[in-house]
C-alpha cells in the first residue's frame, strides 16, 4: 500500500472541501447582512452622493483603513452583496500579504496553511467569518496590529525617522477610526516593547524609549483628531449608546465575569469546531512565548490577554454579542502554526492528526452547510424579506418608507430609496444615520410605506391611520402601504426633529 499517495489524496480532498465550505460560508454571511453590517457602505454612499454632511457616525468611525478600501470597491459596485463579498476578499488578501511579510517567503508550513484556512471556513454561527466579513466587527485592527508588528520586528535595531513616522501615523489613524485601539493595539504593543527591551535585550534602551514615546504621542494625537473631527466637517456628529457599567460592586463583578467565562466556553469552545482547533493553537502560542521566547508568540499572547482583560474589566456584557469585539483576535493563534514550518508537517504525528481532524471537521461542516441553505448569491436567495420589499416597492412605485434601525438602513441600501429611521415610539433614532437623507423632495411629500416590525403598531395606527394595503411576505413580515398625502403632516413633524 502506497501510504504517501493516500496522504496526498487526503490533502487534495481537504482542499476541495475547504473551497466548497468557503463558498457556502460566504453565502451564509451574505444572508446575515444587517444595518450594523452595512454602516460602512452607507457612509461610502453618502460620499459618492455628496451627502456626507449630516452624517451621524458611531463611536468607532471605521474610517481607516476600512474607508479607503470601501471607496475603491464602491467605485466598482453599489450592490450590497457584491460590495461586502469584494470587501471580504480584499481583507483576506491583505491578511495573506501581511502574514507572508511576517513569516517570510518559503517558510510556510503546508499543513499549517491548511489548518489556518480551515479555521476560517468551518461551519459556525458568528465566528471568524462574520468578523472579517462585516467592517463593524473590528477586524481591521487585527490587520493593523500585524502590520505594526512587522514594522517593529524588522526595524527595531536601527529604526529611521520614516519608521517612527509610519508607526505614529498608523496608530493615530487607528485611534481616529476605532476606540478599541487603546486596549487592543497600544497596550500590547507597549508591553511587547518593554519585554523585548528589558527582558530579551532585543533593542537598546534609547530605542525602547523612542518607540514608547512615539506610540503614546500617536495615541494622544489620534484622540485629539477624533475630538476635532466634527468641528472640521460641520454637521458631522457622533452618536452613541449610553451604556453604564453593570457591576455595582466586587460581588457583582465576580458574578458577571463568571457568566462571561461560561458563556465564552459555550460560545467559543463547546458549540464550534474552530474552538477545538483553537485549543492546541493557544497551547503552541504559550509554549513558544514562554519557552522559546518567540517574539510573535509573545505579542499574540499579550493581545489575547489585553482583549480578554478589556472585556472582563469593562464591567459591560451584552450576552454573546459582546464577543464580536474579541473574536477577531482569536484568528491570531493559528498564525503560529504557519510560523514554525515543521510543527504540523505531513511526516510527523501532529501533521497526520491535524489532517485527519480537519478532513472530518470539513466533511461535517459541508453536511451542515449544504443541508441548511440554498445556493445563490442573489438577493432573492440571500435576503428574501429585502427581495419582497424591492418587488412591492417596484409594483406600487413606492418612494419613501419608515422603519426601525434594523429594518431601515439595510433595506435602504438595496432599494436606493430613503427609509426614515425611528425608534419604537416613532421618534427619530440618531444612531449611525444621516440627517440629509430626510431633506429630499421625495421625503417632503410624505411616506408611502412602513416596515412595522419592531415598531408600536397601535401608535402607528394612531398617528398614520389604517394603511391602504397590507402586504405580507413569505417570511411573515408585513409592509404597510399608505397614501403619502395622508402622512405628510406626520412626516413634516418628524423631519423637523431631524433638522
N, C-alpha and C positions, 0 to 999 in steps of 0.2 A: 504493500500500500504506500502510495506516494503522499506522505503527510504534508510535504511542502505545498503540493498542488491543492490539497484540501484547505489548508490555511489561506492560501491565495484566493480560492473561490469564496471562502467565508468573508474575506475582506472586501471582495468585489460585491458580494450580496449586501454587506453592511452599507457600502457607499450608495448602492441603488436605493435601499430602504431610507437612508438619510435624505436623499434627494426627494423621494416621494413624501416623507414626513415634513420636509421643509415646505413643499408646495401646499400640503394640507394645513400646516401650521400658519402659513401666510394667509390663507383663505379664512381660517378661524379668527385671526386677529382683525382682518378687514370687517368681519361681521360685528366686531366689538367697537367699531368707531363710534364715539360719543362726543358730547360737547367739550369735555375736557381734552379729548384727543385731537380735536380739530382747531384748538385755540391758535396754534402757530399758523395754520392755513388761513384762518380768518384774519390774522394780523397781516399776513403777506397779501391777501386780497385787498385789504384796506390800503396798503402801499401802492398796489397796482392800480387801484381805482381812484387814487388821490384823496382818500378819506381817512388818512392816518390821524389827522387832527380829530379829536373827540374820542380817541381810544381810551378805554379803561383797562389797564394792564393788571395782571395778577401780581402777587408778591414776588414771584420769580418770573422774569420777563422772557427768558429763553431767547435773548437777542444774540447771544454768542455761545457757540458757533452756529447754533441752530438756524438763525435767521438768514445767514449768508448761504447756507446750503439750501434752505427753503426757497429763497429768491430765485436761484438757478433752476430748481425743479418747477417752480410755479411758472417760469417762462416757457417750460415745455408743456405742462398740462395744468388745468384748473380742476380736473376731476378729482374729488377727494380720495377715491380708492387708488387711482394710479399715482396721485401725489404721495400718499403715505407708503405705497409699495416702493417707489423710487427713493424716498427718504430712507426707508429701511435698508435698501441695498447700498445706498451711499454710506450709511453708518457702518454697515458690515465691512465695506471696502476700507473705510478709514481705520477700523479696528485691526484689520489684517495688515495694513500698511504700518501701523504703529507697533504691532507685535513683531513684525519682521525686523523693524528697526531696533527693537529692544533685544530680541533673541539673536539676530544675525542670520545672514543667508547660509543655508546648508546645515543649520543646527537644529532644525525642527524634526521632532520625532514623528514618524508616520502614525503610530498608534496614538501618540499624544494629540495629534491633529484630529484624528477620528473621534477621540473621546471629547475633545473641545467642541467640535461641531455638533456631535450628538447631544451635548449638553443644551444646545440651543433649540433643537427640533423635537425632543421627546414630548409626548402628549402632556399638556399642562393647562391649567386654568388661567392663571395670571402670573406666570413665572417669567422667565428670561425674555421670551418672545415679545410680550407686550411692553416690557421695559425698554426694549430697543426700538420697537415699532412706533410708540407714541412719544412725542417730544416732552410731554408733561411728566414723564417718569424719570427725568434727570439722567439719562444715560450719557448725555454729552459731558457730564462731569467725569465719568469714567474715562472717556477719551482724553480729556484734558489732563487728568491725573497720570495717565500713561505717557502722554507727551512730555509732561514736566519731569517724570522720572527718567525718560530717555535723554532729555536735555541735561539733567543734573548728572546722571551716571557717566555720560560721555564727556562732560566738560568740567567736572568738579576739581580736577587738579590744576588746570590753568584757564579759568573762565575769563572771557573777554568782556568788554563793556557791552558788546552786542548780545551776549548770552544773558547778562543781567537785565538788559532792556527787554529781551524776549520773555524772560520769566516774569518781570514786572508787568508787561503788557497782558500776558495770558491770565495771570491771577487777577489783575484789575478788571479785565473784561468778564472773567468768571463771576466775580463779586457783583458786578453790574448786572449780570444776567441771572444769577441763581444764588439765593441767600444760603443755600446749603453748603456753599463753598467753604465757609469757615470751619465747619466740623468735618467735612468730607475730603477736603484737599489741603487747606492751610495747616490744620493741626497735625495730621500725619506727616506732612512734608517737613514741618519744623522738627518734629520728633526724629524723623529719619536722619536729618542733617546733624542733629545733636548726637545721635547714636553713632553715626558714621565718623564724625569728627572726634568725639571724646572717647568712645569705646573701641571702635575699629581702627582709629587713626587713619581714616581714608582721605582726609583733607586737612589742610593747615587750619589753625585757629583763626587766622585772619580771613581766609575764605569762608570759614564757618560763620563768622560774624557778618561778613558781607552778604552772604546768601540769606541769613535770617533777617537782616535789616531790609533787604530788597523785598522779601516776602511780606514783612509787616507793613512797610510803606505802601506796597501794592494793594494790600487789604484795605488800608485806610483810604487810599485814593479811590478804589472801587466803590466803597460805601459812600464817599462824598459824591462821586459821579452819579450814583443811583439816586441820591438825595436831590441833586440839582437837575436831574433829567426832566421832571415835569415843568420846571421853570424855563428850560431851554426850548422845549416843544410845548407851547401854550396849548391848553385844553387837553393835554395828555395827562391822565391821572392814574393813580394806583388804587385798586380795590383790594379787599382782603377780608378773611373771616376773623371775627373777634373771638379767638379761642382762648379761654382761660385754662390754666393748669388744672388738672382734675385731681391732684393729690393734695389733700388738706393737711397732711402730717406724715410722720415716718411710717406709721402703720398702714396708712392708705398707700404710700409709696411702695411698700413691700407687697401689698395686695395686688396693686396694678401691675407691678413688674413680674409677679408670679403668673398672672394671667397672660402677660406678653410672652413669657418664656414658654408656657404650654401651648399657646396659640402658634408661636413660632415653630415649635416642634411639629404640631399637627399640620400647619400650613406648608412648611418647607420640607420636612422630612417624611412624615407618615403618609402623606397623600400625593407625593410627587416623586417620580423616578429620579429626576435630577437631584433631589435631596440625597438619595442613596449614593449617587455618583459623587456628590459634593463632600461626603464624609472623608473618603480617602484623600481627596484633593486637599482638604483643610489639614489633614494629618501630615501630608507631604510638605505643605507650606510651613507648618510649625517645626517640623524636623529640619528643614533646610534653613529656617530662620535662626533657630536656637542652637543647632549643632554645627551646621556648615557655614553659618554667618553669611548666607547669601543675601545680597542687598535687596533684590526684587522681592524675595520671600519676606524679608523684614518689613518692607514697605507695604506689601499686601496685608500682612498681619496687623500692622498699625492702622491701616484703613479700616479693616473689619472691626477692630477694637473701637475705633472712633465712631463708626457707623452705629454699632450696637449701643455704645455709651450714649450717643446723642438721643437715640430712641428711649433708652431707659431713664435718662436723667431729665429729659424734657417734660416728663410727667404728662405728656399728651399721648393718648392712644385711642384710635378710632377703629377698633377691631382689625380685621385683616387689611383694610385699605391703607393703614399706616405702613405696611410692608412694601408698598410700591416705592417708598423713599429709600429703602435699604437693599431691596433685591437686586438692582443692577450691579451692586458691588460684589455680589456673590458669583458673578461671572469671572472674577479675577483669580480665585484659587486654581481653576483648571489651566490657567496660563502656565503654572509651574510645571505641568505635565509636558508642556511644549519646550520649556527651557532646558530641562535635563534630558538629553536625547536618548539615553539608554534606560530610562525609568520604565517605560512601557513598550519596549520593542517586542516584535513578534517572537523572538527567540527565547525570551525568558518567561517565567511563570506568570508574572504580573501582566505581561502583554497578552498572553493567551486568555487569562482570566477576563481582562477588560474587553477583549474582542468578543468572547462568548457572551458576556454580560450585556454588552451594547447591542449585540445581534438580537438576543432575546427581548431586550427592552424596546428596541425599534420595531420588532415584529408586533409586540403588544401595542405600541403607540400607533402603528399603521392600522391595526384592527380597530382601535378606539376612534381614530380619526375617520376612517372610511365608513364606519357603521353609523356615524353621527351626523354627517353633513353631506350636502350636495356639492357637486363640482361646479365651479364657475367663479369668475371674477367680476361679474356684472352686478348692478345694484339690486336687481330683482332677486338674485340668489343670496347676496351677502346682507342686504338691508331691505327686507320685504316691506316693512312699515314705511320706510322712506320711499320705496318704489310706489307704494299705494298712494302716498301723498302727492308724488310727482304726477301720477296718472290723473288723479282727481283735479289737481291744480290745472292741468292741461285741458281736461274735459270741460271744466266750468270757467276757464280763463281767470283763475284766482290770482290776485296781485299782492295782497298784504295779509299776513297772518299774525297770530299771537299764541304764545305758549310759555311754559316754564323753561328754566335754564336747560334742562336735559333734552327738551324737545325743540327749542327754538333754534339754537345756533347750528347744531349738526344738520338739521333739515334745511336750514337757510343756505348752507354750503352746497347742498345738492340742487336745491331749487333755483338758487340765484335770485331769490326774491326776499325782501325783508320780512322777518318774523319777530315781532316785538317781544322782548324778554321781560317777563313779570314773575312775581312770586305767587304763592298760593292765594294770597289775598288781592291779587290783581294790581299790585303796586310795582313800580319799576324795580328791577333787580340789577344793581350795578356790580355785576361780577363778571369780569373779562368780557366786556361788551364794547359797543361803540355808540356814542350819543348821536353821531352824524347819520347812522343808519335810519334814524327816525325823523329826519328832516326833509325827506324827499317829497316830491309832489304826490307820489302814489300813497304815502302814509297820510298825507293831509286830507285825502278824500275819505279815509276810514278803512277799517279792516274788513275783509270779506270771508275770513275763515279762522277758526280757533282749534288748537290741539288741546282738548280738555284734560288730558291725562295729567295728574298731579295738581290740577287746579281745583278750586272750590266751585263745584258745578252749580250749587244753589246761588252763590254770589254771581256767577256768570249769567244765570238766567235773570237775576235781579237787575244786573247792570245792562245787559245786552238784549234781554228778551229771548223768546223762543227762536231757534235757528230756522232758516228756510228749509234746510235739508240736513239730515244726519247720515253721513256715510260711514259704514263700518268695514274696516279692513279685515283680511283673513286672520290676522293675529288677535282680533277683538278690539283693537284700539279704534277710537272714533275720530271723525273730522266733522266739525260743525261749520256749516256754510251760512253766511249772513249776507243781507243786503247792506252794502257799505254805507249807504246814506243813513241807515238807522243806527250805525255805530260811530258816526262822525263825532258826536258830542263827547262820547267816552274816549275816543282816540285823541281828540284835541286836549282833553284834560290830562290824559296820560302823557302825551307828547310834551306838554308844558312842564311836567315833572322831570323829563329827560333834559330839557333845555337848560 
